[in-house]
Structures are given as C-alpha cells and as structure tokens.
Amino acid sequence: MSLDDASAFAIDLANTWDPMGKPVDVLAQADSAAHFFKAYVKNEAEFVLLGEAMIPHRDLLRAAFLAVASDAPDKVEIWQSLEHALQASWTIGIDHRGNPAVEFASEVPLQQRLTAWSALGFFALLSGAPERTRVCQAAPCEEVFHDITKSGRQRFCSKRCGTRYNVARHRDRQKNSEID
Ligand SMILES: [Zn+2]
C-alpha cells in the first residue's frame, strides 16, 4: 500500500464517525462496519468483530485530525499516542510508480495492520501539507478532508455542505436585518 493510499484510508476511517451520517457511527453496527471494511479487506470472515474493535483507534485518529485542523495546544501528545499504532512488523519497498510502499509481515493480525496503516497515512499527510488537513466548517458536519484544490482554500467537505452553510448564513443575515 502506498502512502497516498494509507492517507486516503486514514481519512475514510476517521469519517466513519459523522454527526450527519446515518448511522452516526458506522463502526458501531455490524452491517455498516462490514460494508465499510469490504472496500479494504478481501477476506470477509476476518472482519466480523472488526468494527467495534477499531472504534478506540478511530476515535484517537479523529482526535489527531481535529487537533491538526484546529492547531490544538495538546496536538503533540495526541500524535504521540497515535505513534504507538505504527509499531508493527513491516517492510518498505516501492510501488510501480517508484513511490514508497509498505507491506506487513504475514503474521501481523488484520486489526493491527489497519490500525498501523491508518496511523501511517495520518503521519504522511502531516509531513506533506498539514495546513491542508481540515474539518468541514458547515456545522454540525465534522467531516475530515484533505484539500487538494489549487487555491488551497477549501472549507467544506462537499458542495452540499458549502450550499447548506451559505443558505444558513443568508437566513441569519435576513433575520438580523428584520430586527434592525
Ligand atoms: Zn461537511
């Protein structure tokens, strides 16, 4: 898996908790968790209990993303707790494009692989352009995203959230002008 793939997985995993999602916690329900892991895990028999088991790590990963996005004073401590997740037995090679790619030793259990991969993906984002790692500004949405636009000024996870935010702001302005 390349570092870019690991980063994409880290963001996807962090977003399995979403206040606007149905369900809010994808990992807490066996069927939605299975659906999520299907995209990443070939052997379905392995992920029966994976969803709930991954929740503590997912919460830590989310906290790490939120700490970057808000430049929290305790961000380094949060990153250090995530650093432990990297301690797996793996090798680094290159993929067909010549980019660094990581492979785990065959004995590393699935849960540990996914935990380590997502932590690696997070730190790869951090070492690239941490200021482009953001949380959607259209509350109550808290979707984590990585801004890959040219301008680097993306504030919302999606067009839908951007529209929702602007409509709400427009209404607020109208309300205020009625009071005036
Ligand atoms: Zn959003």
Backbone and ligand atoms as CSV (ligand in chain L), in Angstrom:
chain,resi,resn,atom,element,x,y,z
A,1,MET,N,N,0.853,-1.204,0.000
A,1,MET,CA,C,0.000,0.000,0.000
A,1,MET,C,C,0.885,1.249,0.000
A,2,SER,N,N,0.584,2.174,-0.906
A,2,SER,CA,C,1.385,3.401,-0.971
A,2,SER,C,C,0.984,4.340,0.173
A,3,LEU,N,N,1.795,5.361,0.403
A,3,LEU,CA,C,1.475,6.317,1.463
A,3,LEU,C,C,0.185,7.083,1.133
A,4,ASP,N,N,-0.020,7.362,-0.151
A,4,ASP,CA,C,-1.264,8.052,-0.552
A,4,ASP,C,C,-2.490,7.202,-0.238
A,5,ASP,N,N,-2.385,5.908,-0.529
A,5,ASP,CA,C,-3.494,5.004,-0.211
A,5,ASP,C,C,-3.727,4.951,1.297
A,6,ALA,N,N,-2.634,4.927,2.037
A,6,ALA,CA,C,-2.735,4.894,3.505
A,6,ALA,C,C,-3.410,6.169,4.009
A,7,SER,N,N,-3.063,7.304,3.402
A,7,SER,CA,C,-3.670,8.579,3.816
A,7,SER,C,C,-5.164,8.599,3.498
A,8,ALA,N,N,-5.513,8.093,2.321
A,8,ALA,CA,C,-6.936,8.048,1.947
A,8,ALA,C,C,-7.693,7.157,2.933
A,9,PHE,N,N,-7.083,6.045,3.308
A,9,PHE,CA,C,-7.718,5.154,4.279
A,9,PHE,C,C,-7.863,5.842,5.637
A,10,ALA,N,N,-6.836,6.576,6.054
A,10,ALA,CA,C,-6.885,7.283,7.346
A,10,ALA,C,C,-8.071,8.245,7.376
A,11,ILE,N,N,-8.267,8.978,6.299
A,11,ILE,CA,C,-9.380,9.936,6.242
A,11,ILE,C,C,-10.724,9.198,6.236
A,12,ASP,N,N,-10.808,8.141,5.435
A,12,ASP,CA,C,-12.054,7.356,5.388
A,12,ASP,C,C,-12.393,6.787,6.763
A,13,LEU,N,N,-11.375,6.274,7.433
A,13,LEU,CA,C,-11.600,5.673,8.747
A,13,LEU,C,C,-12.034,6.735,9.763
A,14,ALA,N,N,-11.375,7.881,9.737
A,14,ALA,CA,C,-11.755,8.969,10.655
A,14,ALA,C,C,-13.209,9.368,10.417
A,15,ASN,N,N,-13.644,9.322,9.169
A,15,ASN,CA,C,-15.002,9.748,8.833
A,15,ASN,C,C,-16.060,8.668,9.033
A,16,THR,N,N,-15.669,7.540,9.633
A,16,THR,CA,C,-16.695,6.546,9.963
A,16,THR,C,C,-17.538,7.022,11.140
A,17,TRP,N,N,-17.096,8.084,11.779
A,17,TRP,CA,C,-17.960,8.750,12.770
A,17,TRP,C,C,-18.339,10.091,12.163
A,18,ASP,N,N,-19.648,10.311,12.023
A,18,ASP,CA,C,-20.110,11.501,11.320
A,18,ASP,C,C,-21.453,11.921,11.902
A,19,PRO,N,N,-21.492,13.084,12.581
A,19,PRO,CA,C,-22.747,13.509,13.226
A,19,PRO,C,C,-23.913,13.631,12.250
A,20,MET,N,N,-23.613,13.796,10.970
A,20,MET,CA,C,-24.690,13.918,9.978
A,20,MET,C,C,-24.941,12.600,9.248
A,21,GLY,N,N,-24.163,11.583,9.603
A,21,GLY,CA,C,-24.278,10.312,8.900
A,21,GLY,C,C,-25.402,9.445,9.436
A,22,LYS,N,N,-25.808,8.495,8.620
A,22,LYS,CA,C,-26.798,7.503,9.064
A,22,LYS,C,C,-26.210,6.132,8.782
A,23,PRO,N,N,-25.744,5.399,9.773
A,23,PRO,CA,C,-25.703,5.770,11.185
A,23,PRO,C,C,-24.574,6.766,11.462
A,24,VAL,N,N,-24.642,7.384,12.647
A,24,VAL,CA,C,-23.589,8.332,13.023
A,24,VAL,C,C,-22.258,7.594,13.153
A,25,ASP,N,N,-22.290,6.419,13.790
A,25,ASP,CA,C,-21.065,5.627,13.924
A,25,ASP,C,C,-21.154,4.361,13.074
A,26,VAL,N,N,-20.486,4.417,11.951
A,26,VAL,CA,C,-20.510,3.294,11.004
A,26,VAL,C,C,-19.923,2.027,11.636
A,27,LEU,N,N,-18.921,2.191,12.491
A,27,LEU,CA,C,-18.234,1.028,13.051
A,27,LEU,C,C,-19.029,0.343,14.156
A,28,ALA,N,N,-19.992,1.060,14.753
A,28,ALA,CA,C,-20.721,0.508,15.895
A,28,ALA,C,C,-21.774,-0.511,15.468
A,29,GLN,N,N,-22.101,-0.571,14.177
A,29,GLN,CA,C,-23.113,-1.521,13.706
A,29,GLN,C,C,-22.467,-2.525,12.764
A,30,ALA,N,N,-22.732,-3.772,13.025
A,30,ALA,CA,C,-22.039,-4.835,12.296
A,30,ALA,C,C,-22.216,-4.719,10.780
A,31,ASP,N,N,-23.442,-4.417,10.318
A,31,ASP,CA,C,-23.645,-4.420,8.860
A,31,ASP,C,C,-22.992,-3.218,8.186
A,32,SER,N,N,-23.069,-2.035,8.828
A,32,SER,CA,C,-22.444,-0.866,8.201
A,32,SER,C,C,-20.915,-0.965,8.292
A,33,ALA,N,N,-20.418,-1.549,9.390
A,33,ALA,CA,C,-18.966,-1.747,9.521
A,33,ALA,C,C,-18.477,-2.712,8.445
A,34,ALA,N,N,-19.237,-3.791,8.233
A,34,ALA,CA,C,-18.859,-4.769,7.208
A,34,ALA,C,C,-18.811,-4.102,5.840
A,35,HIS,N,N,-19.785,-3.256,5.577
A,35,HIS,CA,C,-19.830,-2.560,4.298
A,35,HIS,C,C,-18.593,-1.666,4.125
A,36,PHE,N,N,-18.219,-0.982,5.198
A,36,PHE,CA,C,-17.041,-0.114,5.140
A,36,PHE,C,C,-15.764,-0.920,4.887
A,37,PHE,N,N,-15.573,-2.003,5.632
A,37,PHE,CA,C,-14.316,-2.744,5.526
A,37,PHE,C,C,-14.211,-3.543,4.229
A,38,LYS,N,N,-15.357,-3.831,3.608
A,38,LYS,CA,C,-15.362,-4.581,2.352
A,38,LYS,C,C,-14.450,-3.935,1.311
A,39,ALA,N,N,-14.372,-2.611,1.347
A,39,ALA,CA,C,-13.551,-1.902,0.360
A,39,ALA,C,C,-12.059,-2.125,0.605
A,40,TYR,N,N,-11.709,-2.574,1.804
A,40,TYR,CA,C,-10.291,-2.666,2.158
A,40,TYR,C,C,-9.821,-4.079,2.486
A,41,VAL,N,N,-10.762,-4.926,2.891
A,41,VAL,CA,C,-10.376,-6.246,3.368
A,41,VAL,C,C,-10.945,-7.318,2.451
A,42,LYS,N,N,-10.065,-8.158,1.957
A,42,LYS,CA,C,-10.530,-9.172,0.992
A,42,LYS,C,C,-11.247,-10.330,1.679
A,43,ASN,N,N,-10.699,-10.778,2.780
A,43,ASN,CA,C,-11.281,-11.924,3.463
A,43,ASN,C,C,-12.373,-11.483,4.445
A,44,GLU,N,N,-13.625,-11.589,4.016
A,44,GLU,CA,C,-14.733,-11.068,4.822
A,44,GLU,C,C,-14.871,-11.750,6.173
A,45,ALA,N,N,-14.438,-13.006,6.240
A,45,ALA,CA,C,-14.563,-13.732,7.501
A,45,ALA,C,C,-13.786,-13.031,8.611
A,46,GLU,N,N,-12.790,-12.245,8.214
A,46,GLU,CA,C,-11.910,-11.628,9.211
A,46,GLU,C,C,-12.505,-10.397,9.880
A,47,PHE,N,N,-13.513,-9.783,9.245
A,47,PHE,CA,C,-13.932,-8.513,9.836
A,47,PHE,C,C,-15.252,-8.533,10.595
A,48,VAL,N,N,-15.641,-9.696,11.056
A,48,VAL,CA,C,-16.900,-9.804,11.793
A,48,VAL,C,C,-16.930,-8.885,13.028
A,49,LEU,N,N,-15.867,-8.924,13.814
A,49,LEU,CA,C,-15.857,-8.117,15.036
A,49,LEU,C,C,-14.959,-6.886,14.904
A,50,LEU,N,N,-14.528,-6.624,13.689
A,50,LEU,CA,C,-13.534,-5.583,13.456
A,50,LEU,C,C,-14.054,-4.184,13.764
A,51,GLY,N,N,-15.321,-3.936,13.401
A,51,GLY,CA,C,-15.888,-2.600,13.569
A,51,GLY,C,C,-15.711,-2.077,14.979
A,52,GLU,N,N,-16.288,-2.795,15.949
A,52,GLU,CA,C,-16.223,-2.332,17.343
A,52,GLU,C,C,-14.797,-2.287,17.850
A,53,ALA,N,N,-13.988,-3.265,17.405
A,53,ALA,CA,C,-12.601,-3.324,17.878
A,53,ALA,C,C,-11.790,-2.114,17.399
A,54,MET,N,N,-12.198,-1.551,16.286
A,54,MET,CA,C,-11.445,-0.426,15.724
A,54,MET,C,C,-11.893,0.930,16.276
A,55,ILE,N,N,-12.984,0.955,17.034
A,55,ILE,CA,C,-13.535,2.240,17.481
A,55,ILE,C,C,-12.547,3.072,18.323
A,56,PRO,N,N,-11.868,2.470,19.327
A,56,PRO,CA,C,-10.938,3.311,20.107
A,56,PRO,C,C,-9.847,3.945,19.236
A,57,HIS,N,N,-9.321,3.161,18.289
A,57,HIS,CA,C,-8.287,3.718,17.403
A,57,HIS,C,C,-8.873,4.797,16.504
A,58,ARG,N,N,-10.072,4.532,15.977
A,58,ARG,CA,C,-10.720,5.521,15.110
A,58,ARG,C,C,-10.928,6.842,15.865
A,59,ASP,N,N,-11.341,6.738,17.135
A,59,ASP,CA,C,-11.561,7.945,17.929
A,59,ASP,C,C,-10.257,8.724,18.138
A,60,LEU,N,N,-9.180,7.983,18.336
A,60,LEU,CA,C,-7.872,8.625,18.513
A,60,LEU,C,C,-7.431,9.298,17.210
A,61,LEU,N,N,-7.657,8.598,16.108
A,61,LEU,CA,C,-7.310,9.132,14.793
A,61,LEU,C,C,-8.094,10.416,14.506
A,62,ARG,N,N,-9.376,10.379,14.835
A,62,ARG,CA,C,-10.210,11.582,14.656
A,62,ARG,C,C,-9.674,12.736,15.493
A,63,ALA,N,N,-9.339,12.417,16.744
A,63,ALA,CA,C,-8.814,13.452,17.640
A,63,ALA,C,C,-7.531,14.042,17.055
A,64,ALA,N,N,-6.703,13.177,16.450
A,64,ALA,CA,C,-5.448,13.645,15.858
A,64,ALA,C,C,-5.734,14.574,14.671
A,65,PHE,N,N,-6.703,14.205,13.840
A,65,PHE,CA,C,-7.069,15.056,12.701
A,65,PHE,C,C,-7.635,16.396,13.191
A,66,LEU,N,N,-8.515,16.307,14.179
A,66,LEU,CA,C,-9.130,17.532,14.687
A,66,LEU,C,C,-8.077,18.446,15.312
A,67,ALA,N,N,-7.078,17.830,15.943
A,67,ALA,CA,C,-6.011,18.620,16.573
A,67,ALA,C,C,-5.183,19.350,15.518
A,68,VAL,N,N,-4.965,18.704,14.371
A,68,VAL,CA,C,-4.231,19.385,13.291
A,68,VAL,C,C,-5.070,20.545,12.768
A,69,ALA,N,N,-6.341,20.239,12.497
A,69,ALA,CA,C,-7.214,21.236,11.878
A,69,ALA,C,C,-7.401,22.461,12.764
A,70,SER,N,N,-7.409,22.240,14.094
A,70,SER,CA,C,-7.650,23.371,14.996
A,70,SER,C,C,-6.357,23.875,15.620
A,71,ASP,N,N,-5.239,23.273,15.232
A,71,ASP,CA,C,-3.937,23.637,15.788
A,71,ASP,C,C,-3.991,23.614,17.326
A,72,ALA,N,N,-4.541,22.527,17.871
A,72,ALA,CA,C,-4.751,22.403,19.320
A,72,ALA,C,C,-3.417,22.404,20.080
A,73,PRO,N,N,-3.407,23.007,21.275
A,73,PRO,CA,C,-2.157,23.071,22.048
A,73,PRO,C,C,-1.628,21.693,22.455
A,74,ASP,N,N,-2.529,20.712,22.615
A,74,ASP,CA,C,-2.070,19.381,23.040
A,74,ASP,C,C,-1.898,18.422,21.862
A,75,LYS,N,N,-1.723,18.977,20.665
A,75,LYS,CA,C,-1.685,18.103,19.481
A,75,LYS,C,C,-0.516,17.121,19.518
A,76,VAL,N,N,0.613,17.558,20.046
A,76,VAL,CA,C,1.784,16.671,20.044
A,76,VAL,C,C,1.533,15.442,20.923
A,77,GLU,N,N,0.880,15.640,22.072
A,77,GLU,CA,C,0.557,14.492,22.934
A,77,GLU,C,C,-0.382,13.514,22.213
A,78,ILE,N,N,-1.349,14.080,21.504
A,78,ILE,CA,C,-2.286,13.217,20.768
A,78,ILE,C,C,-1.540,12.435,19.692
A,79,TRP,N,N,-0.646,13.102,18.990
A,79,TRP,CA,C,0.121,12.412,17.944
A,79,TRP,C,C,0.987,11.323,18.542
A,80,GLN,N,N,1.531,11.613,19.730
A,80,GLN,CA,C,2.377,10.596,20.358
A,80,GLN,C,C,1.589,9.353,20.735
A,81,SER,N,N,0.324,9.534,21.147
A,81,SER,CA,C,-0.467,8.329,21.462
A,81,SER,C,C,-0.766,7.542,20.188
A,82,LEU,N,N,-0.859,8.243,19.084
A,82,LEU,CA,C,-1.117,7.561,17.811
A,82,LEU,C,C,0.146,6.874,17.286
A,83,GLU,N,N,1.284,7.401,17.686
A,83,GLU,CA,C,2.566,6.857,17.209
A,83,GLU,C,C,2.705,5.372,17.556
A,84,HIS,N,N,2.135,4.971,18.708
A,84,HIS,CA,C,2.231,3.559,19.122
A,84,HIS,C,C,1.638,2.619,18.077
A,85,ALA,N,N,0.642,3.126,17.359
A,85,ALA,CA,C,-0.031,2.296,16.356
A,85,ALA,C,C,0.911,1.899,15.220
A,86,LEU,N,N,1.990,2.636,15.078
A,86,LEU,CA,C,2.929,2.354,13.973
A,86,LEU,C,C,3.818,1.157,14.255
A,87,GLN,N,N,3.809,0.707,15.525
A,87,GLN,CA,C,4.737,-0.361,15.873
A,87,GLN,C,C,4.240,-1.730,15.430
A,88,ALA,N,N,4.415,-2.006,14.158
A,88,ALA,CA,C,4.082,-3.316,13.598
A,88,ALA,C,C,5.316,-3.766,12.825
A,89,SER,N,N,5.308,-5.030,12.460
A,89,SER,CA,C,6.458,-5.533,11.721
A,89,SER,C,C,6.179,-5.370,10.222
A,90,TRP,N,N,6.891,-4.420,9.600
A,90,TRP,CA,C,6.648,-4.202,8.181
A,90,TRP,C,C,7.912,-3.839,7.430
A,91,THR,N,N,7.786,-3.902,6.132
A,91,THR,CA,C,8.921,-3.543,5.287
A,91,THR,C,C,8.491,-2.404,4.371
A,92,ILE,N,N,9.456,-1.629,3.927
A,92,ILE,CA,C,9.155,-0.548,2.990
A,92,ILE,C,C,9.849,-0.840,1.673
A,93,GLY,N,N,9.087,-0.841,0.610
A,93,GLY,CA,C,9.645,-1.005,-0.728
A,93,GLY,C,C,9.138,0.116,-1.604
A,94,ILE,N,N,9.052,-0.110,-2.901
A,94,ILE,CA,C,8.465,0.887,-3.793
A,94,ILE,C,C,7.371,0.231,-4.633
A,95,ASP,N,N,6.391,1.048,-5.040
A,95,ASP,CA,C,5.349,0.514,-5.927
A,95,ASP,C,C,5.769,0.741,-7.386
A,96,HIS,N,N,4.848,0.439,-8.336
A,96,HIS,CA,C,5.215,0.522,-9.761
A,96,HIS,C,C,5.509,1.950,-10.221
A,97,ARG,N,N,5.103,2.944,-9.425
A,97,ARG,CA,C,5.420,4.338,-9.777
A,97,ARG,C,C,6.700,4.831,-9.109
A,98,GLY,N,N,7.304,3.933,-8.328
A,98,GLY,CA,C,8.527,4.322,-7.623
A,98,GLY,C,C,8.270,5.026,-6.309
A,99,ASN,N,N,7.006,5.009,-5.847
A,99,ASN,CA,C,6.689,5.638,-4.561
A,99,ASN,C,C,6.874,4.638,-3.422
A,100,PRO,N,N,7.245,5.145,-2.237
A,100,PRO,CA,C,7.378,4.232,-1.105
A,100,PRO,C,C,6.073,3.479,-0.851
A,101,ALA,N,N,6.187,2.211,-0.610
A,101,ALA,CA,C,5.007,1.394,-0.322
A,101,ALA,C,C,5.354,0.477,0.844
A,102,VAL,N,N,4.364,0.257,1.730
A,102,VAL,CA,C,4.634,-0.575,2.900
A,102,VAL,C,C,3.912,-1.909,2.791
A,103,GLU,N,N,4.565,-2.922,3.277
A,103,GLU,CA,C,3.950,-4.243,3.342
A,103,GLU,C,C,4.176,-4.788,4.744
A,104,PHE,N,N,3.174,-5.477,5.258
A,104,PHE,CA,C,3.320,-6.070,6.587
A,104,PHE,C,C,3.857,-7.483,6.503
A,105,ALA,N,N,4.533,-7.865,7.551
A,105,ALA,CA,C,4.887,-9.276,7.673
A,105,ALA,C,C,3.586,-10.067,7.752
A,106,SER,N,N,3.605,-11.299,7.215
A,106,SER,CA,C,2.347,-12.041,7.061
A,106,SER,C,C,1.670,-12.345,8.392
A,107,GLU,N,N,2.444,-12.377,9.481
A,107,GLU,CA,C,1.833,-12.748,10.763
A,107,GLU,C,C,1.131,-11.571,11.461
A,108,VAL,N,N,1.224,-10.365,10.924
A,108,VAL,CA,C,0.595,-9.222,11.596
A,108,VAL,C,C,-0.922,-9.330,11.448
A,109,PRO,N,N,-1.651,-9.358,12.580
A,109,PRO,CA,C,-3.108,-9.515,12.524
A,109,PRO,C,C,-3.781,-8.339,11.806
A,110,LEU,N,N,-4.929,-8.621,11.215
A,110,LEU,CA,C,-5.646,-7.636,10.406
A,110,LEU,C,C,-5.898,-6.316,11.142
A,111,GLN,N,N,-6.392,-6.436,12.367
A,111,GLN,CA,C,-6.712,-5.204,13.099
A,111,GLN,C,C,-5.470,-4.329,13.279
A,112,GLN,N,N,-4.359,-4.979,13.560
A,112,GLN,CA,C,-3.117,-4.226,13.749
A,112,GLN,C,C,-2.653,-3.592,12.442
A,113,ARG,N,N,-2.856,-4.290,11.330
A,113,ARG,CA,C,-2.493,-3.723,10.021
A,113,ARG,C,C,-3.284,-2.463,9.733
A,114,LEU,N,N,-4.596,-2.561,9.934
A,114,LEU,CA,C,-5.466,-1.428,9.606
A,114,LEU,C,C,-5.156,-0.241,10.517
A,115,THR,N,N,-4.874,-0.549,11.775
A,115,THR,CA,C,-4.531,0.493,12.729
A,115,THR,C,C,-3.227,1.175,12.305
A,116,ALA,N,N,-2.225,0.359,11.980
A,116,ALA,CA,C,-0.916,0.896,11.599
A,116,ALA,C,C,-0.995,1.649,10.270
A,117,TRP,N,N,-1.723,1.095,9.307
A,117,TRP,CA,C,-1.852,1.743,8.007
A,117,TRP,C,C,-2.453,3.141,8.143
A,118,SER,N,N,-3.538,3.208,8.920
A,118,SER,CA,C,-4.210,4.497,9.030
A,118,SER,C,C,-3.343,5.501,9.791
A,119,ALA,N,N,-2.602,5.018,10.793
A,119,ALA,CA,C,-1.703,5.925,11.523
A,119,ALA,C,C,-0.601,6.422,10.577
A,120,LEU,N,N,-0.055,5.506,9.786
A,120,LEU,CA,C,0.977,5.894,8.818
A,120,LEU,C,C,0.418,6.916,7.830
A,121,GLY,N,N,-0.805,6.669,7.361
A,121,GLY,CA,C,-1.443,7.595,6.423
A,121,GLY,C,C,-1.611,8.968,7.035
A,122,PHE,N,N,-1.982,8.984,8.306
A,122,PHE,CA,C,-2.136,10.263,9.001
A,122,PHE,C,C,-0.803,11.009,9.051
A,123,PHE,N,N,0.253,10.309,9.440
A,123,PHE,CA,C,1.554,10.984,9.579
A,123,PHE,C,C,2.119,11.379,8.210
A,124,ALA,N,N,1.760,10.634,7.168
A,124,ALA,CA,C,2.193,11.013,5.812
A,124,ALA,C,C,1.540,12.341,5.417
A,125,LEU,N,N,0.263,12.504,5.779
A,125,LEU,CA,C,-0.422,13.774,5.496
A,125,LEU,C,C,0.218,14.913,6.280
A,126,LEU,N,N,0.544,14.586,7.505
A,126,LEU,CA,C,1.125,15.590,8.396
A,126,LEU,C,C,2.478,16.069,7.879
A,127,SER,N,N,3.255,15.150,7.311
A,127,SER,CA,C,4.584,15.528,6.848
A,127,SER,C,C,4.502,16.249,5.507
A,128,GLY,N,N,3.389,16.061,4.772
A,128,GLY,CA,C,3.240,16.730,3.482
A,128,GLY,C,C,2.771,18.165,3.659
A,129,ALA,N,N,1.482,18.335,3.812
A,129,ALA,CA,C,0.912,19.681,3.922
A,129,ALA,C,C,-0.145,19.686,5.013
A,130,PRO,N,N,0.293,19.763,6.284
A,130,PRO,CA,C,-0.676,19.661,7.385
A,130,PRO,C,C,-1.729,20.762,7.344
A,131,GLU,N,N,-1.376,21.934,6.805
A,131,GLU,CA,C,-2.354,23.034,6.767
A,131,GLU,C,C,-3.502,22.728,5.811
A,132,ARG,N,N,-3.337,21.694,4.996
A,132,ARG,CA,C,-4.401,21.323,4.077
A,132,ARG,C,C,-5.289,20.210,4.657
A,133,THR,N,N,-4.980,19.774,5.843
A,133,THR,CA,C,-5.829,18.795,6.509
A,133,THR,C,C,-6.842,19.556,7.352
A,134,ARG,N,N,-8.111,19.430,7.007
A,134,ARG,CA,C,-9.127,20.287,7.622
A,134,ARG,C,C,-10.360,19.504,8.029
A,135,VAL,N,N,-11.212,20.219,8.791
A,135,VAL,CA,C,-12.514,19.684,9.178
A,135,VAL,C,C,-13.565,20.614,8.568
A,136,CYS,N,N,-14.619,20.037,8.031
A,136,CYS,CA,C,-15.681,20.807,7.374
A,136,CYS,C,C,-16.202,21.917,8.294
A,137,GLN,N,N,-16.383,23.117,7.734
A,137,GLN,CA,C,-16.810,24.277,8.516
A,137,GLN,C,C,-18.331,24.406,8.619
A,138,ALA,N,N,-19.054,23.518,7.937
A,138,ALA,CA,C,-20.516,23.621,7.946
A,138,ALA,C,C,-21.084,22.779,9.080
A,139,ALA,N,N,-21.023,23.301,10.310
A,139,ALA,CA,C,-21.558,22.574,11.464
A,139,ALA,C,C,-22.999,22.184,11.185
A,140,PRO,N,N,-23.486,21.047,11.662
A,140,PRO,CA,C,-22.810,20.107,12.566
A,140,PRO,C,C,-21.874,19.119,11.861
A,141,CYS,N,N,-21.643,19.261,10.571
A,141,CYS,CA,C,-20.743,18.341,9.878
A,141,CYS,C,C,-19.324,18.487,10.438
A,142,GLU,N,N,-18.666,17.353,10.649
A,142,GLU,CA,C,-17.277,17.376,11.135
A,142,GLU,C,C,-16.408,16.482,10.263
A,143,GLU,N,N,-16.767,16.403,9.013
A,143,GLU,CA,C,-16.037,15.532,8.095
A,143,GLU,C,C,-14.593,16.019,7.938
A,144,VAL,N,N,-13.667,15.074,8.053
A,144,VAL,CA,C,-12.255,15.381,7.844
A,144,VAL,C,C,-11.970,15.280,6.349
A,145,PHE,N,N,-11.198,16.212,5.814
A,145,PHE,CA,C,-10.817,16.101,4.399
A,145,PHE,C,C,-9.428,16.693,4.191
A,146,HIS,N,N,-8.846,16.354,3.068
A,146,HIS,CA,C,-7.549,16.915,2.691
A,146,HIS,C,C,-7.774,17.775,1.461
A,147,ASP,N,N,-7.427,19.031,1.573
A,147,ASP,CA,C,-7.674,19.985,0.490
A,147,ASP,C,C,-6.664,19.784,-0.636
A,148,ILE,N,N,-7.175,19.329,-1.802
A,148,ILE,CA,C,-6.262,19.146,-2.943
A,148,ILE,C,C,-6.565,20.164,-4.049
A,149,THR,N,N,-7.337,21.200,-3.703
A,149,THR,CA,C,-7.641,22.222,-4.711
A,149,THR,C,C,-6.389,23.058,-4.969
A,150,LYS,N,N,-6.375,23.727,-6.131
A,150,LYS,CA,C,-5.231,24.563,-6.499
A,150,LYS,C,C,-5.075,25.733,-5.524
A,151,SER,N,N,-6.214,26.361,-5.207
A,151,SER,CA,C,-6.167,27.554,-4.354
A,151,SER,C,C,-5.830,27.197,-2.908
A,152,GLY,N,N,-6.141,25.959,-2.489
A,152,GLY,CA,C,-5.875,25.556,-1.112
A,152,GLY,C,C,-6.783,26.239,-0.111
A,153,ARG,N,N,-7.978,26.651,-0.570
A,153,ARG,CA,C,-8.873,27.364,0.347
A,153,ARG,C,C,-10.192,26.646,0.572
A,154,GLN,N,N,-10.195,25.332,0.386
A,154,GLN,CA,C,-11.430,24.566,0.573
A,154,GLN,C,C,-11.841,24.593,2.043
A,155,ARG,N,N,-13.113,24.912,2.311
A,155,ARG,CA,C,-13.579,24.977,3.705
A,155,ARG,C,C,-14.607,23.909,4.040
A,156,PHE,N,N,-15.196,23.328,3.000
A,156,PHE,CA,C,-16.274,22.362,3.223
A,156,PHE,C,C,-15.910,21.016,2.614
A,157,CYS,N,N,-16.467,19.962,3.225
A,157,CYS,CA,C,-16.138,18.620,2.744
A,157,CYS,C,C,-16.756,18.362,1.390
A,158,SER,N,N,-17.856,19.065,1.077
A,158,SER,CA,C,-18.609,18.780,-0.146
A,158,SER,C,C,-19.335,20.039,-0.596
A,159,LYS,N,N,-19.800,20.001,-1.837
A,159,LYS,CA,C,-20.630,21.110,-2.352
A,159,LYS,C,C,-21.890,21.251,-1.513
A,160,ARG,N,N,-22.449,20.079,-1.129
A,160,ARG,CA,C,-23.692,20.085,-0.364
A,160,ARG,C,C,-23.523,20.876,0.931
A,161,CYS,N,N,-22.420,20.629,1.639
A,161,CYS,CA,C,-22.169,21.340,2.896
A,161,CYS,C,C,-21.932,22.827,2.640
A,162,GLY,N,N,-21.241,23.159,1.546
A,162,GLY,CA,C,-20.999,24.564,1.197
A,162,GLY,C,C,-22.312,25.293,0.982
A,163,THR,N,N,-23.228,24.650,0.272
A,163,THR,CA,C,-24.535,25.249,-0.008
A,163,THR,C,C,-25.331,25.410,1.285
A,164,ARG,N,N,-25.312,24.356,2.100
A,164,ARG,CA,C,-26.047,24.392,3.374
A,164,ARG,C,C,-25.551,25.556,4.238
A,165,TYR,N,N,-24.244,25.731,4.281
A,165,TYR,CA,C,-23.634,26.794,5.081
A,165,TYR,C,C,-24.076,28.164,4.561
A,166,ASN,N,N,-24.011,28.345,3.245
A,166,ASN,CA,C,-24.352,29.651,2.664
A,166,ASN,C,C,-25.827,29.990,2.811
A,167,VAL,N,N,-26.673,28.965,2.697
A,167,VAL,CA,C,-28.110,29.199,2.881
A,167,VAL,C,C,-28.382,29.631,4.330
A,168,ALA,N,N,-27.740,28.941,5.280
A,168,ALA,CA,C,-27.933,29.277,6.703
A,168,ALA,C,C,-27.455,30.696,6.986
A,169,ARG,N,N,-26.330,31.071,6.385
A,169,ARG,CA,C,-25.784,32.404,6.627
A,169,ARG,C,C,-26.688,33.480,6.023
A,170,HIS,N,N,-27.216,33.170,4.870
A,170,HIS,CA,C,-28.130,34.091,4.203
A,170,HIS,C,C,-29.366,34.331,5.073
A,171,ARG,N,N,-29.900,33.225,5.645
A,171,ARG,CA,C,-31.080,33.337,6.526
A,171,ARG,C,C,-30.756,34.175,7.748
A,172,ASP,N,N,-29.572,33.936,8.320
A,172,ASP,CA,C,-29.148,34.701,9.503
A,172,ASP,C,C,-29.121,36.192,9.196
A,173,ARG,N,N,-28.551,36.515,8.056
A,173,ARG,CA,C,-28.462,37.930,7.656
A,173,ARG,C,C,-29.845,38.533,7.511
A,174,GLN,N,N,-30.773,37.769,6.885
A,174,GLN,CA,C,-32.146,38.276,6.713
A,174,GLN,C,C,-32.803,38.518,8.053
A,175,LYS,N,N,-32.612,37.558,8.976
A,175,LYS,CA,C,-33.206,37.676,10.312
A,175,LYS,C,C,-32.698,38.945,10.994
A,176,ASN,N,N,-31.369,39.138,10.921
A,176,ASN,CA,C,-30.764,40.315,11.561
A,176,ASN,C,C,-31.292,41.613,10.983
A,177,SER,N,N,-31.465,41.642,9.657
A,177,SER,CA,C,-31.926,42.892,9.055
A,177,SER,C,C,-33.387,43.147,9.397
A,178,GLU,N,N,-34.148,42.056,9.671
A,178,GLU,CA,C,-35.542,42.266,10.111
A,178,GLU,C,C,-35.571,42.909,11.494
A,179,ILE,N,N,-34.656,42.500,12.342
A,179,ILE,CA,C,-34.589,43.055,13.702
A,179,ILE,C,C,-34.226,44.552,13.652
A,180,ASP,N,N,-33.253,44.862,12.776
A,180,ASP,CA,C,-32.856,46.263,12.592
A,180,ASP,C,C,-34.079,47.056,12.089
L,1,ZN,ZN,ZN,-19.334,18.743,5.516
